[in-house]
Each structure stands twice: as structure tokens, then as C-alpha cells.
Amino acid sequence: MPLQLKPINKLTYKLRLTPQIRLAINLLQMPLVKLKEFIEGQIEENPLLNIEKAKESESNLSYNFDDEEKKNYRESLITKPATLQEHLLRQLHLFTSFDDERKIGELIIGNIDDNGYLRISIEDIAKSTGTDVSKVEKILSLIQTFDPIGVGARDLRECLLLQLKAKGKENSHSYKIVDMYLPYLEKKRYDYIAKKLKVPVEKIKGAMKEIAQLEPKPGRSLNAEKTVRLIPDAILKRSRQGYEVMLNDWELPRISLNNKYKQMIKQEDTPKDTKEYLKERLKAAQSLIGGVNKRKETIQKVIEDIVSNQKDFLDNGAVDFKPMTLEQIARRIGKHKSTVSRAVTGKYLHTPYGIFELRNFLNSGVEQANGELLSSKTIKSKIAALIKNEIKENPLSDQEIVERLKQDEISISRRTIAKYRNQLKALPSKSRRE
């Protein structure tokens, strides 16, 4: 029987993003400073939006902060914005536990220029601190994970590679181009690069667009004289009961609907075209107000979940860092993973220890025999401590580190120990022997 082609009707369902949903998504992924600018622009364009003056007793920030705390907070953001070095030092003190590591880290940060580049050699730092080059490399690798991504690079190539790596693009054409053919890219020799990578020229041009979006001078994002302030989306206040999360409503314009124009829609003597315009503007105003409120609700839930699960980390530092992923947060608060990703990207939390990006609190974990997850950051911290305190004439092998961790009821394979040791820039035991 010959094959025949016949048209078949098939019913499929596709999610269609309404303008309201699209707006809510855009509002959620905006950093607070961008959201503030967007709302102010909408107020100027839409007559149905009113800007209200917040009453002192109604402000979440004002209600929870006493006068001295409010003064210190405002000064930290307005009169004394953090320099790049101050911003990096806050992160260093949170993610290191040993004095010698902090000493090395402080020297590295002190030699990072305003653009975010390290202007001293690893060898000079090792000589100044009386330590090994490998240990300096390990601390530099830690600093290169700090916000802003790309900071601590020694040249443009390393800066761009750090940013692509943070995006999970190690296997992309963009990464390969920056890694091996950056000089040819600068000369626009796309045909040559395409030939070397054995891909169409269009692929190279597409990768070029991605590379162009990277920041060649990551340090300038914290240059107070040239850029906007770094405004946290929430403030974490410590009390006897624990931590309290307060959304930073003080920074945003308080908006409501203009009752005068709402009434005009109902009046019979209002011209038809005016009514249609006001109805359209009313719908846009309602969508904006609803989207802003939804954004607040989502970010509040995400931060409260992070703080609840990372309380020990906030109290004690990296040794008590718990594993936490986007999927886990999404499941606990009843949101989609993509929603949580938008909620943490480019958002900052003002803590008693400094301002940190929410993504700094995320980390994968290693499953234990009892089914629980132990943070990889915690395990790395323990491995670093074991190597630091080992007998230099008889350093610990990876298998011996496995056995030592078992004594702390931490179950981990030798292969994983080797992987984490490499990430810590620690040499194998034979190479560490003195």
C-alpha cells in the first residue's frame, strides 16, 4: 500500500504571555535602581498615576529602624557609597575564616584598580606575605567569584572569561573565541576565527554580540562618581529573636490611581476618545501597581527563605554555609525556578556585615548517607582547614582527608575531594611535602 500524506487536525496548548504577565516579569528582573527609574518614567507618562508622599509611620523602613539606624543607612548609600575595595573586603571577610587568608586577600584587593583589574603579580604578593604562589592563586580565585563578576582579572581576556564562566558558557563559541582568538576578534577577522573553529561565520558574529554585552571594566559599576548607587532591595536587621527582613520601600516612589481622571471615565460629558484614552491609561496604571506589589511579595518570600536557611552562615561564616539551589527555594515558596532566578539576579541584601548579592547565598551540596545535603562551600572550608593544619613533612593524601571528614560524619568520595582540592588551588600531597 503506497504511503499517503494527509492533513491532520491537532489541538495544542501554548502559553501566551499577556501584557500584564510580561510587565510583571520585567519588573521582577529589574534591579531596584532600575525599577525606581522605570516607575518615575511611568508617572511622567501616565496621568492616571499619582505619586504619594510616604508618611513616616507607614514606611516599613522608618517603622523598623530607629533614627540613628536610619541615619547610618542613608549615609552608607548616599554620602558614603562603598568603593570597589570596600565592597570586595566585605565579601572577603564573610567568605574566609583564617587570618592569613584574609591578609593575602586584603593585599590582593588593595592592588585592584578602579576598573577591577589586579595590578600586581602573584609572585610579588607571595613574596610580600611570605607564602606560596599556589596559596595566593587560591585566594585570588575566591575573589574572582565576588561581585562584580570579572573583578580581580589580570587582563581583558581573563576578565571576559570569568564573566562567561559565571554564565555557564565554558563550552560556548564565545568562550573559545575569547580564550584563543581575542586579538583576531578585535581586528574583526571573523572568517579566520570561523575557519579555526570550523563553524559558519554567522556563528562567530552571533558570539560577538554576546561578548559585546560583557563588561570590560567591571570595577566601574561601583565607581560612585560615574554610576548610580548600589541600592539594596531589602534590609536585614538582627534582633534577639533572629533576623528580620524588611523590603526597601523607602527608595521607591509610592504610587496610586488618580481619582480625578477615574471619575472622568464615568462622566457622560467626557468625550468618547478621551474616555478610551483614560481607560487604556487606567489599565496600564493598574498593571504597574499590581506588578510592583507582586514583585515585592516574591522578593520578600525569596529573601525570607534564604535567611531562614542560611542563619548559621550569617552568624558563623562559610563553615556553616548550607546548600541551597534555585530549585529548592522555588519548591519551598511555591514559585517556578525561573521566577526565583529573576528574583535573585541583580538584587542585593543589606546585612549587618555589608551589602551582598542574593546569588552569593546559593550553593550546591553533596548528599550524605542520611539523605541530607551538605554545602560544598562548607566541605571546601573543612578541606582547606585540614590542609592548613597538616604536618608539612607528611601532608594528607586525598584518601586521608576522606577519612578525617568521616570522623566529622561527612561522607564524600576521594574523587570529589580531589575536585574540591583543585578548585581550592591546593596541590596534591606529594607536591605539598616540604
C-alpha positions in Angstrom: 0.0 0.0 0.0 1.6 3.3 -1.0 2.3 5.9 1.6 0.0 9.0 1.5 0.3 12.4 3.1 -2.9 13.6 4.7 -3.6 16.8 6.7 -4.4 16.0 10.3 -6.0 18.5 12.8 -4.2 18.6 16.1 -5.1 20.6 19.1 -2.2 22.0 21.0 -1.9 24.4 24.0 0.6 27.2 24.2 1.2 29.6 27.0 0.5 33.2 25.7 2.1 35.9 27.8 -0.4 38.7 28.3 0.9 42.3 28.6 0.3 42.2 32.3 2.4 39.0 32.7 5.1 40.4 30.5 5.2 43.5 32.6 5.3 41.6 35.9 8.3 39.5 34.6 10.2 42.6 33.5 9.5 44.3 36.9 10.8 41.3 38.8 14.1 41.1 37.0 14.8 44.8 37.3 17.4 45.8 40.0 15.8 48.3 42.5 17.6 51.3 41.0 16.3 50.5 37.5 12.8 49.9 38.9 12.9 53.3 40.5 13.8 55.0 37.2 11.1 53.0 35.4 8.3 54.0 37.9 9.3 57.6 37.7 9.2 57.5 33.9 5.7 55.9 34.0 4.5 58.6 36.4 5.5 61.3 33.9 3.8 59.5 31.0 0.6 58.3 32.7 -1.9 60.9 34.1 -3.7 58.0 35.9 -0.7 57.6 38.2 -0.3 59.7 41.4 2.9 59.9 43.4 2.2 60.0 47.2 4.4 61.3 49.9 5.1 58.4 52.3 4.0 59.0 55.9 6.8 58.4 58.4 4.7 55.9 60.4 3.7 54.0 57.2 7.2 53.4 55.9 8.4 49.9 56.6 12.0 51.0 56.9 11.1 54.0 59.0 8.9 52.0 61.3 11.5 49.3 62.0 14.6 51.5 62.1 15.3 54.0 64.9 16.6 57.5 64.0 20.3 56.5 64.4 20.0 53.4 62.2 18.1 55.3 59.5 20.8 58.0 59.5 23.6 55.4 59.2 21.8 53.6 56.4 21.2 56.7 54.4 24.8 57.9 54.8 26.1 54.5 53.7 24.1 54.8 50.4 24.2 58.5 49.7 27.1 60.3 51.4 29.5 57.4 51.7 28.9 54.9 48.9 31.1 51.9 49.1 34.2 51.9 47.0 35.1 48.8 45.0 37.7 47.9 47.5 35.3 48.2 50.5 32.7 46.1 48.6 35.3 43.4 48.0 36.6 43.5 51.5 33.1 42.9 52.9 32.8 39.8 50.8 36.3 38.6 51.7 35.6 38.8 55.4 32.4 36.8 55.0 33.9 34.0 52.9 37.2 33.5 54.6 37.8 32.1 58.1 41.6 32.3 58.6 43.7 35.4 59.3 46.4 34.5 56.9 43.9 34.1 54.1 42.4 37.5 54.9 45.9 39.1 54.9 46.6 37.7 51.4 43.1 38.7 50.2 43.4 42.2 51.6 46.7 42.7 49.8 45.2 41.4 46.5 42.2 43.7 46.9 44.4 46.7 47.7 46.1 46.2 44.4 42.9 46.1 42.3 42.4 49.3 40.4 39.1 51.2 39.9 38.4 49.2 36.7 38.6 46.0 38.6 42.0 44.7 37.4 44.8 43.3 39.5 47.9 45.4 39.1 50.5 43.3 40.9 51.9 39.9 40.1 51.0 36.8 42.1 54.8 36.3 42.7 55.1 39.7 44.3 52.1 39.1 46.6 53.5 35.7 47.6 56.9 37.4 48.4 55.2 40.2 50.4 53.2 37.8 52.5 55.8 35.1 52.8 53.6 32.4 51.4 53.3 30.1 48.4 52.2 31.2 45.0 49.6 28.4 44.9 48.0 29.8 48.1 47.8 33.3 46.6 46.3 31.8 43.4 43.7 30.1 45.6 42.6 33.4 47.3 42.6 35.2 44.0 40.3 32.6 42.6 38.0 33.1 45.5 38.0 36.9 45.0 37.3 36.4 41.3 33.9 34.8 42.3 32.9 38.0 44.1 30.5 40.7 42.9 31.1 42.3 40.4 31.9 39.3 38.3 35.2 39.8 36.3 36.9 41.7 39.1 40.4 40.5 40.0 41.3 39.7 36.4 44.8 40.3 35.2 43.9 41.2 31.7 40.9 41.7 29.4 40.9 38.0 28.3 40.7 36.7 31.9 38.0 39.3 32.8 35.7 38.2 29.9 36.4 34.5 30.6 35.4 34.9 34.2 32.1 36.5 33.2 31.3 33.8 30.6 32.2 31.1 33.1 29.8 32.6 35.6 27.1 32.3 33.0 27.9 28.7 32.5 29.3 29.3 29.0 32.6 27.4 29.2 31.7 25.2 26.2 30.3 28.0 24.1 31.7 29.6 20.9 32.0 32.9 22.8 34.3 31.3 25.5 36.5 29.6 22.8 36.8 32.9 20.9 37.8 34.9 23.9 40.1 32.2 25.2 42.1 31.6 21.9 41.2 34.3 19.3 40.6 37.6 21.1 43.3 39.5 19.2 41.7 38.3 15.9 38.2 39.3 17.2 39.4 42.8 17.9 40.6 43.0 14.2 37.2 41.6 13.1 38.8 38.6 11.4 35.6 36.6 11.6 36.4 34.4 8.6 39.7 33.3 10.2 38.1 32.5 13.5 35.3 30.6 11.8 37.8 28.6 9.9 39.7 27.7 13.0 36.6 26.7 15.0 35.1 25.0 11.9 31.8 26.8 12.2 29.8 29.2 9.9 30.8 32.9 10.1 27.2 33.7 11.3 28.0 31.7 14.5 31.0 33.9 15.1 29.0 37.1 14.6 26.4 35.7 17.0 29.0 35.0 19.6 30.4 38.5 19.0 27.1 40.0 20.1 27.2 38.0 23.4 30.8 39.1 24.0 29.9 42.7 23.4 27.4 42.6 26.2 30.1 41.7 28.7 31.7 44.3 31.0 35.3 45.1 30.1 35.7 47.2 33.2 33.7 45.5 36.0 35.0 47.8 38.7 33.4 50.9 37.3 30.0 49.6 38.3 30.9 50.7 41.9 32.5 54.0 40.9 30.4 56.4 42.8 31.4 59.3 40.7 30.3 57.8 37.4 27.5 55.4 38.2 24.2 55.0 40.1 24.1 54.0 43.7 24.1 50.4 44.7 20.7 50.2 46.4 19.7 47.0 48.3 16.3 45.6 47.7 15.9 44.6 51.4 17.5 45.3 54.7 18.3 42.5 57.2 18.1 43.6 60.8 19.4 41.5 63.6 17.4 41.2 66.8 17.3 38.9 69.8 14.7 36.7 68.0 16.9 36.3 64.9 16.8 38.2 61.7 14.0 40.4 60.3 13.7 41.1 56.5 12.4 44.5 55.6 11.8 45.4 51.9 13.4 48.7 51.0 10.2 50.5 50.2 11.7 53.8 51.3 13.7 54.0 48.0 10.6 53.6 45.7 8.0 56.2 44.8 4.7 55.4 46.3 2.1 55.3 43.5 -1.7 55.2 43.5 -4.5 55.9 41.0 -5.6 59.4 40.2 -9.3 59.6 41.3 -10.0 62.8 39.3 -9.3 61.0 36.0 -11.0 57.9 37.2 -14.2 59.9 37.7 -13.9 61.4 34.2 -14.2 57.9 32.7 -17.7 57.6 34.4 -18.9 61.1 33.4 -21.3 61.3 30.5 -19.9 64.6 29.2 -16.4 63.2 28.8 -15.6 62.9 25.0 -15.5 59.3 23.7 -11.9 59.4 22.5 -10.8 60.9 25.9 -12.7 58.1 27.7 -10.9 55.5 25.6 -7.5 57.0 26.3 -8.2 57.2 30.0 -9.4 53.6 30.1 -6.2 52.5 28.4 -4.1 54.5 30.8 -6.1 53.2 33.8 -5.4 49.6 32.7 -1.7 50.4 32.4 -1.6 52.1 35.8 -3.4 49.1 37.5 -1.0 46.7 35.8 2.0 48.7 37.1 0.7 48.9 40.6 -0.2 45.2 40.6 3.2 44.2 39.1 5.2 46.2 41.7 3.2 44.7 44.5 3.7 41.2 43.1 7.5 41.9 42.8 7.6 42.9 46.5 5.8 39.8 47.5 8.0 37.4 45.6 11.3 39.1 46.7 10.2 39.1 50.3 9.4 35.3 50.2 12.7 34.5 48.4 14.8 36.5 50.9 13.0 35.2 53.9 13.6 31.7 52.7 17.3 32.4 52.1 17.8 34.0 55.5 15.8 31.2 57.3 18.1 28.6 55.8 21.3 30.5 56.0 21.1 31.8 59.6 24.1 29.8 60.8 26.1 31.1 57.8 25.2 34.7 58.6 26.2 34.0 62.3 29.3 32.0 61.8 30.6 32.3 58.3 31.5 29.9 55.5 31.9 26.8 57.8 28.2 26.8 58.3 27.1 27.5 54.8 24.1 25.3 53.8 23.5 24.0 50.3 20.7 26.0 48.6 19.7 25.9 44.9 17.1 27.8 42.9 15.0 24.6 42.7 14.9 24.2 46.4 13.8 27.8 47.0 11.2 27.6 44.3 9.8 24.4 45.8 9.6 25.8 49.3 7.9 29.1 48.3 5.7 27.6 45.6 7.2 29.5 42.6 8.8 28.4 39.3 12.6 28.2 39.2 12.8 30.9 36.5 10.8 33.2 38.8 13.3 32.7 41.7 16.2 33.2 39.3 14.8 36.6 38.2 14.2 37.5 41.9 17.8 36.9 42.9 19.7 38.2 39.9 21.0 41.7 40.4 19.2 42.0 43.8 21.1 43.0 46.9 20.6 42.5 50.6 21.8 45.0 53.2 23.1 42.9 56.1 24.9 43.8 59.4 28.1 42.6 57.6 27.7 44.6 54.4 25.7 44.5 51.1 25.7 41.2 49.3 24.0 40.0 46.1 21.4 37.3 46.7 23.2 34.9 44.4 26.0 34.8 46.9 23.8 32.7 49.2 23.2 30.0 46.6 25.3 26.9 46.5 25.0 23.2 45.6 25.5 20.3 48.0 26.8 16.8 48.5 24.3 14.2 49.6 25.2 12.3 52.8 24.3 8.8 53.9 21.3 10.0 55.8 19.9 11.7 52.7 20.8 15.2 53.9 22.8 17.7 51.7 26.0 19.3 52.9 27.1 22.5 51.3 30.1 22.2 49.0 31.3 25.6 50.5 31.3 24.0 53.9 33.2 20.9 52.7 35.7 23.1 50.9 36.2 25.2 54.1 36.9 22.0 56.1 39.3 20.7 53.4 41.2 24.0 53.5 41.4 23.8 57.3 42.8 20.3 57.2 45.4 21.2 54.6 46.3 24.3 56.5 46.9 22.4 59.8 48.6 19.3 58.3 52.1 18.3 59.1 54.1 19.8 56.3 56.6 16.9 56.3 53.8 14.4 55.9 50.8 16.1 54.2 47.4 14.5 54.0 46.5 12.5 50.9 43.1 12.8 49.4 42.1 9.5 50.9 43.3 10.6 54.3 41.2 13.7 54.0 38.2 11.4 53.3 38.9 9.5 56.5 39.3 12.7 58.5 36.0 14.1 57.3 34.3 10.8 58.1 35.2 11.5 61.8 33.0 14.6 61.4 30.3 12.4 59.9 30.9 13.9 56.5 30.6 11.3 53.7 32.4 12.2 50.5 34.3 10.3 47.8 38.1 10.7 47.2 37.3 11.8 43.6 35.2 14.7 44.9 37.9 15.6 47.4 40.4 15.9 44.5 38.0 18.1 42.6 37.4 20.4 45.5 41.1 20.5 46.3 41.8 21.6 42.7 39.2 24.3 43.0 40.9 25.5 46.1 44.2 25.6 44.1 45.8 23.2 46.6 48.4 20.8 45.2 48.4 17.0 45.6 50.0 15.7 48.8 53.3 14.8 47.2 53.7 18.3 45.9 52.9 19.9 49.2 55.6 17.9 51.1 58.3 20.2 52.5 
